[in-house]
Structures are given as structure tokens and as C-alpha cells.
């Protein structure tokens, strides 16, 4: 009985560690970019490889765990994940980091779906709701606290420790796991593995994930992107044909005869889509546009995490007493309220709207995810329970991957327009300034470099446009002084009707000193006025850029308000069973 009490906490710890590393990179990328001297586009693969491999392997690993032994499989997964975490922290360049993140994701794919099955199998049907809600809620909570956790560690230690800290936690989980869950002579399923179905499922998910993740960079109408989507659709059709004919299918199609499962699946995709949009954009919005440190950005996101935790606990307690459809619908309404506040944020004054939006989004997500995860497993046991968890986890990842692709595509288009608007505004202001042609040319070159609309990187407003000021070299000063001196000397000689050589040297020296002082004063005064104009110009450009880029983010959330509305329109189609 004492051992049993530790099963759920250790599974929750493993789940949080794995899922947290899905979103932790969003806040660490700037520091890693500096360390590796890589573009953000290249570094985005540290996120992409984890998400793609994770989604690709979940279904196959769910079935493989039954054959090897679920306890043993999670134990191995923890070792693999811990190894990948250590290598991620130890990484000194991008290739090593990508390999380490690949290893991490393999471990995560072994842990997540099987942990849910282990948790459910060790508790009575009466307590199933609480187990599912706790583990599923841990996933949403982990995705949300990833940036907060990473920001705190990066602020006080370094980005390396955001990965290193996983290692002792994994060791603790392994020790507890080995003590409470038997790995010798555990029950296994010796049914044949559907290797063809497994390969087709991996091709389907890999091509879909890769196409969604890279579509924005490669172009949605590019041959490579379209080929990936066509390949994914073709592999999926073949997968369905093979599964329907196989005596040992990778995924039992009986799952989709459950109206609870179908409705819950749609709810999970949409809820995680909205979660992904929050986790993908807000850290960048706070750090790059509004100049917050990673730690401050993390703290501002924390209320979301707390809201998810409370909503998950409350939902698991109330779900049996309430209409499931209305409960999920209410969750989406609250998420819509959250997105509304995110779409009208004015963080230059205070963060009230961000905090209200984050809390509302967390409450809504907790209500939807907890209820949907309970519904997804409510009709199944045995291998069907394993299948339901594998598919549910895939759908969560697909929702997040689609969110990242969709939100980043919309944001990229908005940022491109914002940069172009700012560039046009800045150049019009430069043209109207009373400055030398060479100074104007230097400023315009800086503007073209910093505000290049074709760059997908979000401009850091604090460093968006900088100029070291109008200057004049010492040689130019001397040339100017000598020109004025020679003119004055010629005039002096003319007035006195003598040649320049007859003018006393003391008089020449005094004239040169007076002219030098006057010319330098005039040059310095001109430079001071020019630099004052330039500083005012740059201040206005930064203000304009901040306003435009801020609007770029908010407009994405305005568009995505349609998603919870769509959910409210579609979910009534599904008739959830009243009893779970």
C-alpha cells in the first residue's frame, strides 16, 4: 500500500520532465544562439527535432512496451531521457545539441504514453478519473512551466543547467521506480508487432510534422512541403488499409467506434493547439518586443501554470457530476476569454491583461484537457487502453505542432509587414532630415540591415536600429581648418598689400590658432545638432517598430479567437456518454 502511493507521483515527475523539455527551448534560444553563434532558424531545429521524433515514435513505442514489459520500458526510457538531458547540457555546438535532443525525445516517447497505462492499471476504475487527470494535467502544466523553469535557471546559472538539472531528478525517479514497480516477470503481451503498420504510422507522422514545422521556411506552396503532405496522406491511407486487414493491428480501429474517444480526440487537438499558441509566442513577445529578462518573462507566464494545476484537480473531482459536453464547452469559452485578453494586451502600462488572459487560458485548458483525457480512456482496457493513450498523445503533439506552424506563419507574415511599414516610415523621416548625403546613406544602410522584411527573425526592439552618430575624422578637420586658414591668409595678405611670405610667423600662428578654434567649435556644434536629430529619429523609429511588432503578435491572437468558437460549433456533433 505504501509503495502504491508513490506510483502516481513518480509517473507525474517523469511526465513533467519529458513534456517540459518540449517548451523549455523557447526561452533558452537567445542564450544558446549566442553560445553557438547560429541563426535562430537553425536553432529552431532543437525544438523541431524533439517534437517530430516524439510524435513519430509514440504509437510504435506504445505497442513495443506491451511486448517488452511496460515497467521495464519506462525504466529504459528514463535512462535514455536522462542521457539525452546530460548531453544537451554538455553540448558545445549545434550538431551535438541536435543529437542530444534526438536521444531525449526517444526517451520521452517511451515514457509518456506508457506511464498513463501503468498509472491506470494500478488504480481502481473508481479512481481512474483522478489518475488520468493528474497525468494529463501534468503534461499541460509541464509545457506551460517550461519557459518559466528555463528562464529562472538561465538567469541564475546558465542554459546548460536547464538540462543538467534533469539528471538528478531522473536518478531519483529511477530509484523510486525500481523500488515500487516490478521489472522481473512482469506481464507482457507476446502478440506479433505490426511492423508494416508501425513503419507507415511513423512515415505519416514524420512527414506531417516536418511539413508543418518547416512549411513556413520552405514555403507552403513549395514542392518539398507539398510532397511531404501528399506523402503523409498517402502513408496514412495505406496505414488504414493495413490496419483494417491486419490480425494484429498497430492501432485497433475499434477505438474510433467510441463516441467518447472521437469527441475527446477533437477536444485534445483544439485545446493543445491553443496551448501551443500561448507557449510559442508569449516568451518571445515579452523578451524581444518588450525587453523583459528571461526570468521576468518566466514569472509573468507562471500564473498560467498555476491555473492549469488547479483547473485539472477541480475538473477531475467534478467531471463525474457534470455534463461532459457542457464542461468541455465551458472550458473552450474560458479559453476564448483568455485569447481575447491576449489580443488586447497593452503591456507598456501594466501586465493585467496578460495575467488575466494567461489565467483564463490555463483554467480553460485544464477543464478541457482533464475531461477529454478521462473520456478518451473511459471505454477501454488492456491493449485498447494502450492504443487510446498512444493516439491521444499523438493528437496532443499534433495539436502543438500545428499550433507552432500556424502561429509562426501568421506571425512571420505580420512581422514582415511590420518591418516594411517601419522601414518605409524610417526612410521617409531620413529623407526629410537636414543631414549630409553620406550620413543619410549610412543610416539607410543600417535600416535596410536591421529591418529587412525578408528576415524571419523577430527584431529585438531594444537593438532594432542603432547608429554611432555623425562623425568627422581628424584628417577632415585638418583639411577644413587648412582651407579656411589659407583663405584668411590670402585675404590678409591682399588687405595689407604684401605677399603671404612677408606676414610675420607670430601672426600666422595666432591666425591658425583662432581659425582652428572657430572651425572646431562650428564642426562640433554641427555634429551635436546632427546627432540630436539622429537620436530623435532613432527614438521615433524604435517606438514605431515596437508598436508595429506589438501589433503583429496581438493580431495573431485576434485571428485565433476563431478556434475556440469553432470548437463550440463542432463539439455538439459528438454525443458523449453520460457515464464514465
N, C-alpha and C positions, 0 to 999 in steps of 0.2 A: 504493500500500500504506500509506503514511504517512497519507494522507487517510482511508483506511478505518478506521484506528484511532480517529479522532475521531468517527466517526458515532455509535456507541453512547453515548459519554459525553455528547455534546450532546443526543441524544434523551432520555437519562435526566435531564439537567438541566431540559429543557423539561417533562418529565413531572412531576418533583418540584415545580417551581414551580406548575404548574396544580393538582395534587392537594393540595398543602399548603394552598392557599387554600380548600379545602373545609372544613378543620377549624380553621384559624387563628383564625377569628372566635370560637370557643368561649371562648378565653381573653381576647380583646380586648373583649368586650361590656361588662364593667363600666366600663372607661375610656371607651369610646365613649358609653355611656349617660350618663355624667357630662358629656361634652363636648356632646352633642346635647340633653340634658335630655328623653330619650324613655323610654318604658316598655320593659322587656325584651321584652314581647310584640311591640311594633312593631319593635324592633331585630332580633328573630329573623328578620325578612324579609331581612336582609343575608346570612343563611345560606341561607334558603329559596330566594331568587331565583337564587342561584348554582347550587344543587343542581338545581332544577327545570329551568332553562334548559339546563344542561349535559346532563342526562338526555334532555331533549326533542330536542335537535339532533344527538346523536351519530350516529344511524343515517343521517339525511339527509346529514350532512356527510361520512360515510364514502364514500357514492356520489358526491357532488359533487366530492370530492377526486380521484377517478379521472378525472373529466371535465376538470377544470382542470389537473391535474398535482399529484401528491402532495407533491413537494418544495415547489412554489410555494404549495400550500395551507397547509402547516405554517408556512412563512415568513410568510405573511399572518397566520396565527393568532397567531404570536409578536408581531407588531406590534400586533394588536388586544388581546392579553392585556396587553402592556406598557403600552398606552394606558389600559386599564381599571385597571391597578395604580396608575399615576400619579394618575388621577382619584380613585381610592378614598382614597389618602393625602391628596389635596388637599381632600377633601370637608369641608364646613363644616356640613352638615345632612343629615338622613336621606334626603330625595328625591334629592339629588346622589349620595349613597353608593349608593343602590339602582340608579340609572342606571349608575354606575361598575361595580358588581358584575355587572350585566347584561352590560356590554361585556366584562368579564373572562371571564365564563362562556362567551360566544360564542367567544372566542379559545381557551379551554380545550377546548371541544367540537371545534374544528378541529384541535387539536394531538394529543390523546391517542390516539384510535384509529388515526389515520394514521401516527403515529410508530412504532407497533408494526409496521405493514405495511412501512414503509420499512426499519426495522431488520432484519426477517426477510428482505426481498428482497436485502439487500446481504451476507448471510452464507450459507454453505452449509447444506444440510439437516442436516449433521452438527453444526453449531454452533447450530441453531435453538433447542434447549432452553435454552442459556445466554442467548441474546438475549431470548427470551420471559420467562425467569425474571428477568433483570435489569430489564427494563422493567416487568413486572408487579409485581415486588418493590418497585420504586421507588414505585409507586402506594401500596401499603400502608404503606411506610416514610414517605412524604410525609404521608399522613393522620395518622400517629402523631406525627410530629415537628412538625406544625403548631402545636399548643398550646405545645410547648417553645420553638420558634423565636419565636412571637409573644410569649410570656411574657418571654423574655430581652430582646427588642427593646423591649417596653413598659416593662420595669423600668429600663433604662439610657438610653433615648432617649424615644420616645413611640409611641403606637399608629400614628401616621402613617407612621413609618419601617418598620413591618412590611409596608407596601405599597410605599413608595418604594424599598426595597432590591431589589425585583423588577426595577426598571427597568435598572440597570447589568448585572444578570445576564442579562436578556433581550437587551440590546445585545451582550453578549459572545456569547450563543448565536446571534444573528443574523449576526454577523461570521464565526464559525466555520462556521455552516450555509451561508452564501453561498460560502465557500471550498471546501467539501468536497462539496456536493451540487448538481448542475447544475439550473438552473431554466429554461434555454433549451432548446428542442427535447427536453424530457423526454417519456417515453412517457405517452400519455393513452388513455383509453377513451371513445370517442365514442358509446357506446350511449345510447339515449334514457333520460332520467330518469323514473322512475315518480312523477309529481307527485301523483297521487291517493293512491298508497301512502304517499308521503312525508308528505302532509298528515294522513292517517289515523294514521300512526305517531306524529306529533307530538301530535295530539289525544289519543291513547291514553296516551302517557307524561305529557303535561302534566296531564290530568285525574287520572290515578292519583297522580302526585307531589303535586299540590296537595291532593287529598283526604287523602292520608296525612299531609302536613305540617300541615294546618290542622284535621284531624278532631278533635283534642283540644280546640282552642279553640272551634270551631263546634259541637262535639257530634257523636259518631259516628252518632247517630240523627237528626240534623238533615236537613231536606230538601235543603239545599245539598250536604252531604257525600255523602248517598246518591245525589243526582243526578250528582255527579262520578264516583262509582264505576260507576254504571249507564252513564253516557256513555263512560267509559273502556272498559268491557266491550263496549259496542255498537260503538265505533270499532275495537276490536281484532278483533271478529268480521268486520266489513267489511274490515279490513286483510287478514285471512287469505283472504277470498273474492277480493279484488282481486289479491293476490299469486299465488294459485294459478292465476288466469286470465291474468295479465299475461305478455306475451312478454319484458318487461324488468322483472322484479320488483325492488322496493326491497331485499327480503331473499329470497334463494333458499331455498325451503323444503327443498331438498336437505340443508341444514345439519342438520336435525333427524332425518335418517336415520342420522347418525353417532352411535353409542353413546358414543364418546369425548366428543363435544360435549355431548350431553344430560347425561351424568353430571357432566362438568366444570361445566356451567352451574348445576346444582343446588348443587354444592360451592361455587362462587363466591358465589352468593346467600347461603348459610348462613354462610360464612366472613366475608363483609363485613358481614353482619348482626351477628355477634358483635364484629367490629372497631368498627362504628358505635356499639354499646352502650358500649364502653370509652371511645371518644373523646368521646362526647356527655356522659357523666355524671361521669367522674373529675375533670376540671378544676374543675367546679362543686362537687363533693364536697369537694375539698381547699381551695378558696378560700373558699367560702361557709359551709361547715359547720365546718371545722377551722382557718380563719383563716390559711391559708398565703398568702404572696405569690404573684403570678403566676409569678415566677421560680422559687421553691421548688417550686411545683406542676409547672412545666415540667421541672425537674430530676428530680422523682420519676417522671415519665412517661417520661423518656429511656431507661431500660433496656428498655422495650418496643421502641423504635425500633431499638436495637442488636440485640435478639433477632431482629427481623424481617429485618434485613440479613444476619445470619449464617445464619439458617434458609433464606433464599432462596438464598444462594450454595451452601450444602451440599446443599440439595434439588436444585438444577439439576445438580449433579455426580453425585448418587446415583440420580436418577429413572430412568435407563435400566437400572440394575442391580436395581431392586426392583419388587415387585408394586405397581402404581399404586393399586389399591383399598386394600391394606393400608397403604400410605404415607399416603393421604388419611385413612383411618380413624384411624391413629395420630395424625395432626395434630389431628383433632377430639377425640380423647381428651385430648391435652395441653391443648387449648383449654378443655375441660371442667374439667381440673385448675386452670387459671388462673381460671376463673369461680368455682370452689369457694373458692379463697383470697380472691377479691374479695368473696365473700358472707360471709366470717367476719372481715373486717378489723377490727382494733382499733388504729387509728392514734393513739389517745390515749397508747399506751405506746411504740410504735415503728412503723416502716413495713415491717417484714419481710414481713408477709403481702401487702401491696400490691406490693412489689417481686417477690416470688415469683410472685404472680398475673399481674403485667404481663409478666414474662419468659416464663412458661409460655404465656400468650396469644400473645405475639409469635412464639415458636418454633412453636406450633401453626399460627398463621396463615400464617407463611412456608412451612411444609411444604404446607399445603392449597393456598394461592394459587399458589405456584410450580408445583406439579404440575398443578393444574386448568388453569392458563393454557397450559401446554405441551400438555395433552390437547386443549384447545379448538381449537388450530390444527393439530393433528398430521395431520389427514386432508385439508387443503385447500391450495390455491394460487390465485393470480390473484384474480378478483373474489370467490370464495368465501372466500378468506383475509381480504379486506377486510370482508366480511359477518360472518365469525366474530368479528373484532375489535370491530366495531361492536356486535354483540349482546352479546358478553362485557362490554364496557364499560358498556352499559346495565344489564346484570344486576348488575354491581358497584354502580352507583349506586342501583338499585332496592333492593338489599340494605341499603345505608347509609340510604336514605330510610325504608324500612320499619323499620329499627332505631331511628332517631330518633323516628319516630311511636310505635312500640310502647313503647320505653323511657320516653319522656317522658309517655305516657299512664299507664303504670304508676306512674311517679314522682309525677305530679300527684295521682293518687288516694291514694298513700301519704302525700305531703306534706300533703294536705288532712286526712287522718285524724290525722297527727302534730300539726298545728296545733290541731285541735279538741281532741285529748287534752290538749295543753299548756294551751290556753285554759281547759278545764274544771278542770284541776289548779290553775292560777293563781288562778282566781276563787274556788275553794273555800278556798285559802290566804288570799286577801284577806279573805273573809268572816269568817274566824276571828281576824283581827288586831284588836288593841285600838287602832283608829285612828278618827279622826273620819269622819263620813259623807262630807264633802266630799272628803277625801283619798282615801277608798276609791273614790269616784266617778271622780276624776281617774285613778287607777291603772287602773280597769276600762276607761275610755275609751282609755287608751294600749294596753292589752292587746287590745281589740277592733280597734284600727287596725293594730297590728303583727302580730297572729296571726290575721288574717282568713282563715278556712278557704277562702273562695271565691276568694282570690287565687291565681293560678297561679305567682307568683314564689316561688322558694325563699328563705326567710328567711335573712338573714345573721346567724348566731348571735351574733357579736360585738356587733351593734347591734340584736338582735332586740327587746329591751324595755329602754327607758331611762326614767328618771324623775328630774326635777331636785330631788326631795326635798320634804318637807313644809315649808311656809314660812308666815310670818305677816307681814303688811305693817306698816309703821311706823304707819299710821293705826290698825290693830287693836291694836298695842301701846299706843299712847297712850290709846285708848279703855279698854283693860283697866286701865291704870295709873290713869286718872282715876276709874274706877268704884271701885277699891279705895281710892284716896285719899279720895274723897267719903264712902265708908262709914266709914273710920277717923276722918275729921274729925268726922263726925256723932257717932260713938261717944265721941270725946274731949270734944266739947262737952257731951254728955249726962253723962259722968262728972264733969266739973267744974262742971256746972250753970250753964253760960254759953252764950251764943249763939255760933255759929261766927264771927261778925264780931268778937267780943271776944278770940278767940285771937290771940296775937301773930304777926305775919308771919314772924318768925325761926323760930318753932316750926312754922308751916305749911311753910316752905321745907325745914326739916330733915326733917319727916314725908314730904314729897313725894319728897325725895332717897332716903330709906330705902325707901319703897314702890317707887319706880322700880327700885332695885337688886334688891330681892327679886322683884318681878314679872318683870323681865328675866331674872334667873337661873332662875326657875321655868319661864318660856317656853322659854329656851334648853335647859334640861335636858330638858323635854318633847320639844322638836324633835329633840334629839340622840338620845333613846331611840326616837322615831318613825322617824327616818331610819335608825337602826341596824336596826330591824325591816324597813324597806322595802328596804334594801340586802341584807339576808339573804334577803328574799323574792325580789328580782330575781336574785340569785345562784342560788338554787334553781330559779327559772323558766328561766334560761338553761341551766343544767345539764340540766334536764328536756327543754327544747327541743332541745338538742344531741343528747341520747340518742335522742329520738323521730325527729329528722330524719336522724340517722346510720342508724337502723334502716330508715328509708324507702328509702335508697339500697341498703343491703345486701339488703333483701327483694326488690328488683328483680332482682339478680344470682342470688338463690336460685331465683326463678321461671324465669329464663332459662337455668338449667342444663339445662333440658329440650331446648334447641335442639341442642347437640352430641349429645345422646342420640338425638334424632330423626334427626340426620344419620347416625349409626351404624346406625340401623334401616333407613333408606331407601336409602343408597348401595349395599348389596349387591344391590339390584334391577338396577343397571346393570353390564353386563359390559364393562369397559374392555379394549381391545385390549392384548395384552402388548407388542407392538412399536409404537414411536412413529416 
